[in-house]
C-alpha cells in the first residue's frame, strides 16, 4: 500500500523546485509532511475527511493548514478531501441536515431555498441570508460539524486498523516462510 501511494503522490523534492512554492520552503517541505507511515497516514485521512466538509473552495486550504499544524502527510490529506464533489455533495448535505435536526431535537422543517440576489441591494440580501442560515442553516451547520468529527474519527480508526491488519498479515507470511 505504501509503494502504491508513493508511486501516485508527488515527491516533495520535485515540488521544492517549483518557483511558486519556494517562499514556503521551510514550512511546507518539513519532512513529516511528506513521510508516509501509519501515524501520518491515519492523521492525513482524518484531516482530509474533516476538511472535506468545509463549504466552498476552502477544503484543500483547510486541509493544508491542518497538516501543517498536526504534521501529517500533506498529499494524502489533500487527496482525501476529494470525496466531496458535485456528485456526492447533495447526499452528504442531506445527511448532515438530518444529523443536525436529530442533534438539535427539532422536527423536520421543509427545505427552503437560500435567498436569491435581488435588486434590493447587498445589505437586504445579507439580512435575508442570515435569517435563512439561522432558520435552516443551523441544523445544517451543526450536522456538518458532527458529521465531520464522526468521519474524521472513524477514518482515523479504520486507517489504523487496516494498516495493523496489513502489517500483521505481512509479518505472519514472512515468519511462516522461515525454515
Secondary structure, DSSP 4 states (H G I P E B T S, - for coil): -HHHHHHHSPPHHHHHT-TTTGGGHHHHT-HHHH--SHHHHHHHHHHHHHHTTSSGGGHHHHHHHHHHHHT--HHHHHHHGGG-STTTHHHHHHHHHHHHHHHHTPPPPPP-PPPPP-TT-HHHHHHHHHHHIIIIIHHHHHHHHHHHHHHHHHHHHHHHHHHHHHHHHHHHHHHHH--
